[in-house]
Amino acid sequence: MLLFIGMLFPSLAKADTAIDEKLGVPIVVLGANLTDAEKESVKQSLKVDKDTEIEEIIVDGKDLVNYIKDGNSQARMYSSAKITRQDAGKGLVIKIVTPDNITQVTNEMYATAMLTAGIEDAIVEVAAPKPVTGHSALVGIYKAYEVSGETLDTERTDVANDELNLATKFAKDSGIDQDKVAELLTEIKKAIADQNPATKEEVEKIVNEQLKKLNIELSDADRQLLVDLMDRIRNLDIDFGKLSDQLSDMAATIKEKIGEIDPGFWDKVKQFFENLMDSIKSWFN
């Protein structure tokens, strides 16, 4: 049976192991403060043994300073990631493979921040060997993306980091559901893209409208932080029209790209053997 399957679908195994010579190999970025045992645990979680080749790099506090203004070069880095580039138009797919150990950041929070930073068309998997907030993984993703040949605007990466910090702050301190926070950020960005506000006052109006629409209450101080952040985003050259579609397609894309065979595959196998048996029967007629 395995022989016949191999003859029928010879490209199935090759597709999984072939190296993409255009986009490069997956890059695994490990937090500098992990022990050797923790690094091995993270690599197992990221299933690096299933990749034909990988590039492995380390991210530390010095990298944080490169991408984030006023960053702490002594920051502890534990959360890690694997990034696999995709062809243009494939979208951004996020998967936290150790959800119990990434305590504050969700898939959608990473996605919105990465798109703000300018990262598109990639599969990004995040892991940690013990409970951590998950913030340092974003810096590692920045570094991995640039190692893969791209260049990021540090103004955008700095704003994206502030966005992630504000998202986790709202979820932690204001008691807003994490998914609701991601929805709020997405809807505000979509409105900015659609309405193209020219002033901070117009941005504030959009923020207030979306807070009311989603029935979210913030303190005056947090509301002002959100307005200030979105006004900074307004001044960046970002196409936020892509954001909503990418988030809605995330679940489907990750199933397609990470480990699940097309349900029609086994129907094809069944049909092959039925045809084969019919052929064998015909030999004796």
Stockholm file with secondary structure:
# STOCKHOLM 1.0

chainA/1-285         MLLFIGMLFPSLAKADTAIDEKLGVPIVVLGANLTDAEKESVKQSLKVDKDTEIEEIIVDGKDLVNYIKDGNSQARMYSSAKITRQDAGKGLVIKIVTPDNITQVTNEMYATAMLTAGIEDAIVEVAAPKPVTGHSALVGIYKAYEVSGETLDTERTDVANDELNLATKFAKDSGIDQDKVAELLTEIKKAIADQNPATKEEVEKIVNEQLKKLNIELSDADRQLLVDLMDRIRNLDIDFGKLSDQLSDMAATIKEKIGEIDPGFWDKVKQFFENLMDSIKSWFN
#=GR chainA/1-285 SS CHHHHHHHCTHHHHHHHCCCTTTCCCEEEEETTCCHHHHHHHHHHTTGGGSSCCEEEEECHHHHHHHSTTCCTTCCCCCEEEEEECCTTSCEEEEESCTTTBCSCCHHHHHHHHHHHTCCSEEEEEECSSCBCSTHHHHHHHHHHHHTTCCCCHHHHHHHHHHHHHHHHHHHHSCCCHHHHHHHHHHHHHHHHHHCCCSHHHHHHHHHHHHHHTTCCCCHHHHHHHHHHHHHHHTSCCCGGGHHHHHHHHHHHHHHHTTCCCTHHHHHHHHHHHHHHHHHHHHTC
#=GC SS_cons         CHHHHHHHCTHHHHHHHCCCTTTCCCEEEEETTCCHHHHHHHHHHTTGGGSSCCEEEEECHHHHHHHSTTCCTTCCCCCEEEEEECCTTSCEEEEESCTTTBCSCCHHHHHHHHHHHTCCSEEEEEECSSCBCSTHHHHHHHHHHHHTTCCCCHHHHHHHHHHHHHHHHHHHHSCCCHHHHHHHHHHHHHHHHHHCCCSHHHHHHHHHHHHHHTTCCCCHHHHHHHHHHHHHHHTSCCCGGGHHHHHHHHHHHHHHHTTCCCTHHHHHHHHHHHHHHHHHHHHTC
//
